[in-house]
Amino acid sequence: MTSSYLSRLLPIVAVGLAAVVFPIASQAHPAAHVALASAPPSLLAMVGGAGGGPQQAQSTVQLFVLVTILSVAPALLIMTTAFTRIIIVLSFARMGLGAQTIVPNQVLYGLAVLLTFFVMAPTYRDINSVALQPYLTGKMAQNQAITAAEVPLSHFMVRQTYTNDLDLFLSLSNTPKPRGVGDVPFVVLMPAFVISELKTGFLFGFLVYLPFVVIDLVVSSVLMTLGMVMVPPASVSLPAKVLVFVLADGWHALANSLAQSYR
């Protein structure tokens, strides 16, 4: 059971990393080419070997660039997926319940990762079919695979990005307004997407947190009316909030709402 689950999960992770690394690597390669063109022959010989020449040095620098990108790939993967919104909403729900230790961080982050894979599965399938598999089978060159992988991921990110956030980074980078989704630079789209996800996550979290605040106010008012001022309101409101959350099937509602918000 575990091996079957891992065999299904690993291709998704590989596709996600490829989707993040490909667009950024395509922007990093020109800088490496410029550096190699201006490098002295002694440096090229030292990096590429005595008989390797500039081509050998170029391959070495490209390898360094890819290794550097892979070291920050987890953070980049988080910033280009649904993880940010999902973890914010789940954190608001746990904070509203007042159960900071009842729901461990490992469980909360694990649920957020699983929901992220579920939401991103259609995008990853598209990247796998149009870019990764043709590249692995040798039917597509690297540059073509990079271009093909950018399209599904960009479509997903643009759908979740507010227009004013995208316009903000377009103006800050002095980039002309794109005519279509494929014309949006990835370096502009990524921060706009992250800000939009933060905004949506906090709005979603406010709606989740509000009922718990109402329960706290009701419990405090009842205790004050009964003259039980020495009783901590949290000791009474916590069971009440847990009961309401369970009766309302809160985890089911959260998972359904988060998944539907990306449709």
Backbone bond lengths (Angstrom), bond angles and torsions (degrees), N, CA, C in turn:
res aa  C-N    CA-C-N  psi(-1)  N-CA   C-N-CA  omega(-1)  CA-C   N-CA-C  phi
1 M - - - 1.475 - - 1.523 110.31 -
2 T 1.382 114.65 -44.10 1.466 118.51 -178.15 1.518 110.94 -69.23
3 S 1.350 116.68 -42.79 1.460 119.02 -179.75 1.517 111.84 -64.72
4 S 1.345 117.17 -37.08 1.465 119.89 177.25 1.514 111.10 -65.41
5 Y 1.330 117.17 -39.50 1.468 120.71 179.10 1.516 110.54 -65.15
6 L 1.357 116.30 -43.97 1.458 119.27 -179.24 1.517 111.18 -66.34
7 S 1.352 117.24 -37.21 1.452 119.46 179.14 1.514 112.20 -64.36
8 R 1.333 117.52 -27.90 1.462 120.22 176.31 1.521 111.51 -82.94
9 L 1.335 116.55 -29.63 1.460 120.09 -175.43 1.515 112.46 -79.77
10 L 1.335 117.55 -37.24 1.459 120.61 -175.35 1.518 113.69 -62.50
11 P 1.359 119.98 -41.39 1.476 117.42 175.90 1.514 113.79 -61.25
12 I 1.347 116.87 -34.85 1.466 119.45 178.80 1.519 110.44 -65.26
13 V 1.355 116.26 -42.71 1.467 119.90 178.85 1.525 110.25 -63.63
14 A 1.330 116.63 -41.75 1.467 119.77 179.80 1.506 111.57 -63.74
15 V 1.327 116.57 -41.09 1.465 119.84 178.67 1.514 110.75 -65.35
16 G 1.342 116.82 -39.69 1.458 119.34 179.34 1.516 112.15 -64.47
17 L 1.334 116.54 -43.11 1.462 119.28 177.38 1.522 111.35 -64.00
18 A 1.318 116.08 -39.90 1.468 118.70 177.91 1.514 111.43 -64.18
19 A 1.337 116.09 -37.18 1.457 119.53 -179.09 1.514 111.55 -66.18
20 V 1.336 116.56 -31.09 1.465 119.94 -179.32 1.519 110.86 -85.15
21 V 1.347 116.14 -41.60 1.466 119.66 -174.51 1.515 111.40 -72.06
22 F 1.356 118.05 -38.68 1.451 120.69 -175.69 1.519 113.24 -58.01
23 P 1.357 119.12 -52.55 1.472 117.23 -178.20 1.511 113.61 -62.51
24 I 1.360 117.45 -37.02 1.460 119.67 -176.92 1.525 110.28 -75.59
25 A 1.322 115.70 -37.22 1.463 118.17 178.92 1.515 111.37 -64.19
26 S 1.344 116.05 -33.13 1.459 119.23 179.11 1.516 111.73 -66.43
27 Q 1.345 116.36 -28.05 1.457 119.09 178.33 1.528 111.16 -85.71
28 A 1.347 117.01 -21.94 1.461 120.00 -178.41 1.522 111.69 -83.14
29 H 1.329 118.71 -27.72 1.453 121.05 -176.44 1.517 113.71 -61.81
30 P 1.348 120.56 -44.20 1.466 118.55 178.95 1.516 113.26 -57.10
31 A 1.337 117.13 -37.45 1.463 119.32 178.27 1.524 110.61 -63.86
32 A 1.339 116.30 -38.76 1.467 119.20 178.13 1.520 110.93 -65.45
33 H 1.342 117.13 -37.82 1.453 119.82 179.06 1.523 111.08 -63.74
34 V 1.328 116.87 -42.44 1.461 119.86 179.70 1.515 110.85 -63.49
35 A 1.340 116.17 -41.87 1.466 119.75 -179.67 1.526 110.74 -63.71
36 L 1.329 115.68 -39.77 1.460 118.03 179.71 1.516 112.13 -67.95
37 A 1.325 117.11 -37.21 1.454 120.25 -178.49 1.521 111.80 -65.51
38 S 1.336 117.30 -32.42 1.461 120.82 -177.49 1.528 113.00 -95.90
39 A 1.350 117.37 -0.92 1.462 119.58 -177.44 1.524 110.53 -76.06
40 P 1.347 118.03 145.36 1.466 121.04 177.81 1.518 110.42 -69.02
41 P 1.353 117.65 155.45 1.472 120.72 -179.22 1.518 113.13 -59.70
42 S 1.343 117.64 -34.08 1.458 119.66 179.96 1.525 111.77 -63.28
43 L 1.341 115.99 -38.90 1.467 119.14 179.03 1.520 111.00 -69.00
44 L 1.337 115.98 -39.44 1.461 119.52 178.47 1.523 110.49 -63.14
45 A 1.316 116.03 -40.30 1.453 119.12 179.36 1.514 111.39 -66.53
46 M 1.351 116.29 -37.13 1.460 120.04 -179.22 1.520 111.23 -69.14
47 V 1.352 117.62 -38.04 1.460 121.21 -178.01 1.515 111.44 -80.83
48 G 1.332 116.39 -44.37 1.451 119.48 -174.07 1.515 114.17 -94.29
49 G 1.298 118.94 -4.78 1.446 120.31 -178.18 1.514 110.15 96.83
50 A 1.295 114.05 163.27 1.456 118.36 -175.13 1.511 111.76 -65.41
51 G 1.343 117.67 -37.09 1.450 119.42 -177.09 1.503 113.93 -108.21
52 G 1.328 117.80 6.32 1.455 120.44 -174.65 1.505 113.04 -78.43
53 G 1.318 117.30 -38.37 1.441 120.63 -179.23 1.513 112.57 78.37
54 P 1.345 117.05 -177.53 1.471 121.39 -178.30 1.523 113.48 -60.21
55 Q 1.336 117.70 -33.41 1.463 119.62 -178.56 1.526 110.87 -63.90
56 Q 1.346 115.58 -41.14 1.469 120.01 178.11 1.523 110.02 -64.73
57 A 1.330 117.39 -41.58 1.462 120.75 179.51 1.523 110.73 -65.36
58 Q 1.324 116.28 -38.21 1.460 119.53 179.16 1.527 110.81 -62.09
59 S 1.321 117.41 -42.80 1.459 120.69 177.84 1.524 111.39 -63.16
60 T 1.321 116.51 -37.74 1.465 119.95 179.06 1.511 111.42 -65.66
61 V 1.332 116.58 -44.59 1.464 120.17 179.16 1.525 110.85 -64.14
62 Q 1.337 116.87 -40.24 1.456 119.81 177.29 1.519 111.16 -61.55
63 L 1.332 116.68 -38.01 1.459 120.37 177.30 1.522 110.76 -64.02
64 F 1.342 117.45 -42.27 1.461 120.97 176.96 1.522 111.15 -60.89
65 V 1.342 116.16 -41.99 1.463 119.98 179.97 1.526 110.72 -62.77
66 L 1.315 117.48 -44.49 1.462 120.85 -179.16 1.519 111.60 -66.01
67 V 1.346 117.50 -39.59 1.467 120.09 177.85 1.524 110.36 -63.97
68 T 1.334 117.13 -40.28 1.461 120.34 177.53 1.517 111.39 -63.13
69 I 1.334 116.97 -42.18 1.462 120.98 179.29 1.521 110.78 -64.68
70 L 1.334 116.69 -41.34 1.460 120.25 -179.77 1.532 111.91 -64.10
71 S 1.337 117.03 -28.28 1.459 119.59 179.10 1.527 112.34 -68.37
72 V 1.329 117.35 -26.55 1.463 120.94 177.59 1.523 111.42 -108.57
73 A 1.341 116.44 11.24 1.465 120.24 -178.09 1.522 113.11 -60.59
74 P 1.367 120.28 -40.18 1.473 117.96 178.23 1.524 113.55 -58.39
75 A 1.339 116.63 -43.04 1.466 119.21 178.14 1.520 111.20 -65.30
76 L 1.334 116.66 -41.85 1.458 119.73 178.81 1.524 110.98 -65.49
77 L 1.323 116.47 -36.72 1.461 120.25 178.81 1.521 111.01 -64.45
78 I 1.334 116.36 -38.88 1.463 120.27 177.74 1.531 110.55 -65.97
79 M 1.333 116.00 -40.28 1.462 120.47 -175.40 1.528 113.29 -74.40
80 T 1.326 118.41 -12.12 1.461 120.10 -179.24 1.516 112.55 -115.69
81 T 1.323 116.98 16.53 1.466 120.99 179.90 1.526 109.40 -128.14
82 A 1.329 115.08 -172.65 1.458 121.52 -178.67 1.521 112.75 -82.90
83 F 1.319 118.09 3.20 1.463 120.92 -173.25 1.523 112.28 -60.97
84 T 1.323 117.48 -40.76 1.473 120.66 -175.17 1.517 111.11 -59.11
85 R 1.321 117.54 -50.98 1.461 120.50 -179.12 1.526 111.44 -63.44
86 I 1.320 116.51 -42.49 1.462 120.26 -175.00 1.518 111.20 -65.87
87 I 1.328 118.47 -44.86 1.460 120.02 -177.68 1.523 111.19 -69.03
88 I 1.336 117.47 -32.28 1.463 119.69 177.29 1.524 110.75 -65.57
89 V 1.321 117.31 -45.00 1.466 121.12 -179.12 1.519 110.53 -65.34
90 L 1.328 117.66 -44.06 1.463 120.01 179.31 1.527 111.29 -64.82
91 S 1.326 117.19 -35.54 1.471 120.04 177.78 1.522 111.12 -67.30
92 F 1.336 117.30 -39.15 1.460 120.24 175.82 1.528 110.71 -62.14
93 A 1.332 116.58 -40.86 1.464 119.90 179.74 1.523 110.95 -64.02
94 R 1.306 117.51 -43.31 1.469 119.93 178.94 1.522 111.06 -66.75
95 M 1.321 117.03 -40.00 1.459 119.71 178.75 1.523 111.30 -66.80
96 G 1.339 117.92 -37.72 1.454 120.63 177.86 1.512 112.49 -65.68
97 L 1.322 116.69 -37.53 1.463 120.18 176.55 1.523 111.85 -67.15
98 G 1.318 116.56 -24.77 1.459 119.89 -175.98 1.513 112.03 76.77
99 A 1.327 116.14 21.32 1.461 122.17 -177.01 1.520 109.19 -110.56
100 Q 1.318 115.89 65.92 1.460 119.73 -175.64 1.522 112.18 -68.42
101 T 1.326 117.54 -30.36 1.464 121.09 -178.09 1.523 112.58 -104.59
102 I 1.333 117.06 -15.47 1.466 118.96 -179.23 1.529 109.88 -71.25
103 V 1.331 117.34 -38.67 1.469 121.87 176.13 1.527 107.26 -102.19
104 P 1.335 119.06 102.09 1.472 121.03 -176.16 1.532 111.22 -65.24
105 N 1.320 114.41 158.16 1.463 119.49 178.06 1.520 111.81 -60.79
106 Q 1.336 117.34 -36.80 1.460 119.72 -179.15 1.523 111.03 -62.32
107 V 1.338 116.71 -40.55 1.458 120.13 179.47 1.526 110.59 -68.06
108 L 1.333 116.04 -43.34 1.465 120.11 -177.90 1.531 111.12 -64.52
109 Y 1.326 116.95 -46.38 1.456 120.24 -179.75 1.530 110.95 -69.98
110 G 1.327 117.00 -34.83 1.460 118.76 176.67 1.512 112.08 -63.90
111 L 1.344 116.63 -42.34 1.464 120.22 176.99 1.524 110.66 -63.81
112 A 1.336 116.82 -40.16 1.465 120.08 178.95 1.525 111.09 -63.60
113 V 1.335 118.17 -39.97 1.462 121.35 179.01 1.524 110.67 -65.47
114 L 1.337 117.24 -43.63 1.464 120.30 179.94 1.528 111.31 -63.66
115 L 1.331 116.70 -42.91 1.466 119.77 177.82 1.529 110.97 -65.78
116 T 1.331 116.56 -34.49 1.460 120.10 177.69 1.523 110.98 -64.27
117 F 1.323 117.40 -45.28 1.461 120.36 177.58 1.523 111.12 -62.56
118 F 1.333 116.38 -37.32 1.459 119.22 179.45 1.526 110.85 -65.47
119 V 1.333 116.68 -43.91 1.462 120.78 -178.77 1.525 111.12 -68.90
120 M 1.329 116.60 -39.34 1.464 120.70 -175.48 1.523 113.27 -85.06
121 A 1.326 118.52 -5.84 1.467 120.93 -175.72 1.532 113.11 -55.70
122 P 1.347 120.45 -45.03 1.473 118.38 178.17 1.524 113.20 -60.62
123 T 1.326 116.99 -40.66 1.466 120.12 178.90 1.517 110.98 -65.44
124 Y 1.337 117.33 -43.60 1.458 120.73 179.44 1.530 111.70 -65.32
125 R 1.329 116.75 -35.70 1.461 119.13 177.06 1.528 110.71 -63.77
126 D 1.333 116.19 -40.76 1.460 119.26 177.99 1.524 111.41 -64.07
127 I 1.339 116.67 -43.15 1.467 120.04 179.07 1.525 110.35 -63.89
128 N 1.329 115.51 -40.30 1.459 119.83 -179.58 1.526 111.69 -63.72
129 S 1.317 116.21 -40.12 1.464 119.80 -175.49 1.524 112.88 -79.29
130 V 1.328 117.74 -35.86 1.469 119.34 -174.49 1.520 113.70 -95.91
131 A 1.351 117.79 -16.18 1.461 118.96 -175.23 1.527 113.37 -130.84
132 L 1.331 117.10 -55.13 1.461 118.82 -170.33 1.522 112.54 -69.34
133 Q 1.331 117.87 -50.44 1.460 119.91 -178.47 1.533 112.38 -64.50
134 P 1.342 119.64 -44.97 1.478 117.65 175.01 1.520 113.29 -59.49
135 Y 1.339 117.48 -35.21 1.463 120.10 178.97 1.525 111.31 -69.72
136 L 1.338 117.42 -42.86 1.458 120.84 -178.87 1.525 111.67 -67.43
137 T 1.312 117.22 -31.65 1.467 120.47 179.94 1.526 112.96 -87.25
138 G 1.321 117.44 -0.15 1.449 121.21 177.47 1.510 114.98 80.95
139 K 1.328 117.66 11.24 1.462 120.48 179.55 1.524 112.83 -85.76
140 M 1.327 117.01 -8.58 1.462 121.02 -176.31 1.514 108.59 -141.45
141 A 1.321 116.29 137.54 1.463 121.18 177.30 1.525 110.44 -73.18
142 Q 1.329 115.11 167.29 1.460 119.25 -176.13 1.529 111.78 -63.04
143 N 1.321 117.73 -45.61 1.460 120.54 -179.06 1.527 111.31 -62.84
144 Q 1.331 116.77 -38.92 1.460 119.90 177.73 1.520 111.11 -66.97
145 A 1.331 117.35 -38.29 1.462 120.66 178.37 1.524 111.51 -66.24
146 I 1.319 116.17 -38.03 1.465 120.32 177.87 1.526 110.31 -62.31
147 T 1.311 116.06 -47.33 1.463 120.34 179.57 1.526 111.75 -62.55
148 A 1.328 116.14 -41.50 1.461 119.91 -179.78 1.522 111.90 -68.40
149 A 1.340 117.87 -35.28 1.465 120.80 -179.27 1.516 112.03 -71.54
150 E 1.323 117.39 -28.05 1.461 120.26 -179.34 1.520 112.25 -66.16
151 V 1.329 117.39 -32.84 1.464 120.47 -170.64 1.525 113.05 -64.94
152 P 1.358 121.07 -53.79 1.475 119.39 -179.52 1.523 113.32 -62.71
153 L 1.344 116.75 -40.12 1.459 119.50 -179.83 1.521 111.13 -67.07
154 S 1.321 117.43 -40.44 1.463 120.92 178.66 1.527 110.63 -65.00
155 H 1.314 117.72 -39.67 1.460 120.50 178.47 1.529 110.60 -61.56
156 F 1.331 116.78 -43.34 1.466 119.99 178.28 1.520 111.08 -62.56
157 M 1.317 117.48 -47.20 1.455 121.17 -175.46 1.526 111.66 -67.52
158 V 1.331 117.21 -39.15 1.466 120.17 -179.63 1.525 110.75 -65.95
159 R 1.342 117.36 -37.50 1.465 120.00 179.37 1.521 112.18 -62.33
160 Q 1.330 117.59 -28.62 1.462 121.07 -178.05 1.534 113.12 -99.30
161 T 1.323 118.23 4.21 1.460 122.27 -176.05 1.522 110.20 -102.87
162 Y 1.321 116.07 132.33 1.461 120.71 175.98 1.529 109.84 -70.60
163 T 1.319 114.84 145.19 1.462 120.01 -177.02 1.525 111.54 -63.56
164 N 1.335 117.05 -39.49 1.469 118.86 -178.69 1.526 111.87 -67.83
165 D 1.345 117.59 -32.24 1.469 119.36 176.26 1.521 110.96 -68.79
166 L 1.320 116.24 -40.23 1.463 119.48 178.32 1.527 110.74 -66.58
167 D 1.334 116.26 -40.94 1.474 119.56 178.06 1.527 111.19 -63.61
168 L 1.341 117.37 -34.22 1.456 121.05 179.61 1.525 111.12 -59.69
169 F 1.323 117.41 -50.38 1.463 119.78 -176.93 1.522 111.84 -76.83
170 L 1.312 117.55 -24.58 1.461 118.90 172.48 1.516 110.57 -65.76
171 S 1.339 116.37 -40.94 1.465 119.78 179.69 1.528 111.43 -72.49
172 L 1.334 117.63 -36.91 1.463 120.19 179.47 1.528 111.68 -66.56
173 S 1.321 116.46 -32.94 1.459 119.99 -179.77 1.524 112.87 -93.62
174 N 1.345 116.93 3.41 1.465 121.63 -178.93 1.540 111.85 55.18
175 T 1.340 114.60 38.99 1.460 120.55 179.34 1.523 109.33 -95.42
176 P 1.317 118.00 131.36 1.475 119.40 177.24 1.521 111.02 -60.60
177 K 1.320 116.08 151.32 1.456 120.27 -179.16 1.521 109.89 -63.59
178 P 1.329 117.23 125.08 1.474 119.54 -176.65 1.520 111.74 -70.61
179 R 1.316 114.82 150.93 1.465 120.46 178.73 1.518 111.77 -82.91
180 G 1.323 117.58 -25.16 1.460 120.96 -179.21 1.511 110.88 -150.78
181 V 1.346 115.74 179.16 1.459 120.68 -178.53 1.524 111.23 -62.87
182 G 1.314 116.60 -38.82 1.452 120.02 -177.91 1.515 114.09 -68.79
183 D 1.331 117.52 -14.35 1.470 121.05 -179.30 1.525 112.85 -92.04
184 V 1.347 118.30 -4.34 1.467 120.71 -179.57 1.526 108.77 -77.96
185 P 1.333 119.71 120.94 1.470 120.61 177.95 1.524 111.05 -64.07
186 F 1.313 115.68 140.29 1.470 120.23 -177.62 1.522 111.35 -64.19
187 V 1.332 117.65 -32.90 1.458 120.69 -179.88 1.526 111.27 -68.73
188 V 1.313 118.11 -21.61 1.467 122.81 175.15 1.527 110.62 -89.30
189 L 1.311 115.87 -38.64 1.464 120.24 -175.68 1.525 112.49 -68.84
190 M 1.334 117.47 -36.75 1.458 119.71 -174.89 1.530 113.19 -63.39
191 P 1.343 120.95 -53.33 1.473 118.90 178.88 1.516 113.04 -64.28
192 A 1.336 117.82 -34.68 1.464 119.94 177.24 1.520 110.78 -64.46
193 F 1.318 116.75 -39.85 1.464 121.16 178.04 1.522 111.15 -64.72
194 V 1.334 117.38 -42.79 1.467 120.57 -178.94 1.522 110.83 -63.86
195 I 1.319 117.50 -43.96 1.465 120.77 179.47 1.523 110.33 -63.89
196 S 1.314 117.19 -41.06 1.465 120.30 178.56 1.524 111.04 -64.58
197 E 1.330 117.02 -39.91 1.466 120.03 178.27 1.527 110.93 -65.84
198 L 1.318 117.75 -38.92 1.465 120.65 176.45 1.528 110.79 -62.91
199 K 1.315 115.96 -43.93 1.464 120.20 179.66 1.528 111.08 -62.34
200 T 1.321 116.92 -48.94 1.457 120.80 -179.82 1.522 110.88 -64.41
201 G 1.333 116.79 -39.75 1.456 119.81 179.06 1.520 112.85 -62.84
202 F 1.325 117.25 -40.17 1.466 119.71 179.11 1.526 111.41 -71.01
203 L 1.328 117.94 -36.73 1.466 119.86 175.41 1.523 110.96 -63.85
204 F 1.309 116.24 -44.95 1.462 122.11 177.37 1.525 109.74 -61.85
205 G 1.347 116.09 -45.40 1.460 120.26 -179.62 1.517 112.98 -63.07
206 F 1.333 117.09 -35.48 1.470 119.72 177.26 1.523 111.24 -62.26
207 L 1.333 116.62 -42.27 1.462 119.99 179.39 1.525 111.30 -66.91
208 V 1.324 116.72 -31.70 1.467 120.26 177.58 1.519 110.80 -74.32
209 Y 1.319 117.04 -38.20 1.463 121.98 -174.90 1.526 112.46 -76.67
210 L 1.329 117.64 -28.90 1.467 121.52 -173.63 1.526 113.65 -58.27
211 P 1.343 121.13 -45.84 1.475 118.93 179.29 1.522 113.70 -59.72
212 F 1.327 117.23 -33.29 1.458 119.73 178.74 1.526 111.30 -68.27
213 V 1.329 116.44 -35.18 1.467 119.95 175.98 1.530 110.50 -64.49
214 V 1.321 116.68 -40.59 1.468 120.99 178.32 1.524 110.26 -61.58
215 I 1.328 117.13 -42.16 1.471 120.07 178.45 1.519 110.71 -63.39
216 D 1.323 117.73 -41.57 1.471 120.93 177.24 1.519 111.46 -60.49
217 L 1.342 117.47 -42.59 1.456 120.87 -179.68 1.524 111.14 -66.46
218 V 1.327 116.76 -40.94 1.463 120.18 179.76 1.523 110.54 -64.51
219 V 1.308 117.45 -44.91 1.462 121.02 179.79 1.523 110.61 -63.35
220 S 1.331 117.85 -43.17 1.471 120.42 179.04 1.526 111.24 -63.10
221 S 1.328 116.61 -41.45 1.466 119.64 179.15 1.519 111.69 -64.77
222 V 1.318 117.45 -41.20 1.469 120.60 179.21 1.520 110.92 -64.73
223 L 1.317 116.84 -43.27 1.457 119.68 178.91 1.523 111.84 -64.10
224 M 1.336 116.46 -39.47 1.471 119.06 177.07 1.520 110.93 -65.83
225 T 1.317 117.71 -39.08 1.466 121.15 179.65 1.520 110.98 -64.86
226 L 1.315 117.57 -38.46 1.461 121.52 -179.97 1.524 112.31 -80.88
227 G 1.312 117.18 -3.42 1.453 120.34 179.28 1.513 113.87 77.41
228 M 1.298 116.78 14.94 1.466 120.77 -178.17 1.531 109.07 -91.69
229 V 1.324 115.08 62.10 1.459 119.68 -175.03 1.524 111.88 -74.27
230 M 1.300 118.13 -17.71 1.461 121.13 -178.87 1.531 112.49 -86.46
231 V 1.323 116.73 -8.42 1.460 120.14 -179.70 1.533 108.63 -86.14
232 P 1.320 118.85 124.53 1.470 120.02 178.04 1.533 110.63 -63.39
233 P 1.318 118.32 125.57 1.483 119.09 179.95 1.519 113.30 -59.05
234 A 1.338 117.51 -31.18 1.465 119.97 -177.94 1.519 112.15 -64.23
235 S 1.344 117.00 -31.91 1.462 119.44 -179.22 1.519 112.14 -69.23
236 V 1.336 117.35 -21.78 1.462 121.04 178.48 1.526 110.71 -98.33
237 S 1.336 116.73 -37.68 1.468 119.27 -175.74 1.524 112.34 -72.70
238 L 1.342 117.71 -30.47 1.465 119.47 -178.88 1.530 112.07 -61.30
239 P 1.335 119.56 -51.26 1.485 117.57 176.44 1.526 112.58 -61.22
240 A 1.333 117.25 -36.26 1.464 119.92 -179.80 1.529 110.45 -65.08
241 K 1.350 117.87 -43.24 1.456 120.75 -179.76 1.531 111.21 -67.17
242 V 1.324 116.65 -40.19 1.462 119.14 178.16 1.525 110.67 -64.23
243 L 1.337 116.82 -41.13 1.466 120.35 179.44 1.530 111.13 -63.14
244 V 1.334 116.95 -46.56 1.464 120.26 179.74 1.525 110.34 -63.58
245 F 1.337 117.19 -41.32 1.464 121.18 -178.92 1.523 111.10 -63.99
246 V 1.339 116.68 -40.86 1.460 119.93 -179.53 1.525 110.52 -70.99
247 L 1.341 117.29 -43.17 1.460 119.92 179.66 1.528 111.90 -63.44
248 A 1.321 116.62 -33.43 1.461 120.75 178.57 1.529 112.53 -83.07
249 D 1.349 117.07 1.16 1.468 121.97 -177.46 1.528 109.27 53.36
250 G 1.328 114.18 57.96 1.460 121.01 -171.14 1.513 114.49 -61.47
251 W 1.333 118.18 -42.51 1.462 119.51 -178.32 1.520 111.26 -65.70
252 H 1.319 116.41 -38.39 1.462 120.21 176.00 1.533 110.25 -62.43
253 A 1.333 115.94 -45.10 1.461 119.70 -178.85 1.529 111.41 -64.67
254 L 1.332 117.41 -39.65 1.462 120.27 178.99 1.525 111.48 -64.87
255 A 1.333 116.25 -47.75 1.462 119.77 -179.95 1.528 110.99 -61.43
256 N 1.323 116.68 -42.68 1.470 119.97 -179.68 1.523 110.96 -65.26
257 S 1.321 117.32 -44.12 1.461 121.02 -178.49 1.524 111.65 -65.73
258 L 1.335 116.47 -41.25 1.460 119.57 179.40 1.527 111.60 -65.55
259 A 1.313 116.50 -42.07 1.466 119.57 179.14 1.526 111.00 -66.72
260 Q 1.337 116.65 -41.34 1.461 119.75 -179.29 1.523 112.28 -69.47
261 S 1.323 117.24 -25.07 1.473 119.27 -178.68 1.521 112.60 -68.89
262 Y 1.337 118.13 -15.34 1.465 121.68 178.33 1.511 112.69 -101.68
263 R 1.324 118.18 2.66 1.461 120.54 179.23 1.528 111.36 -80.32
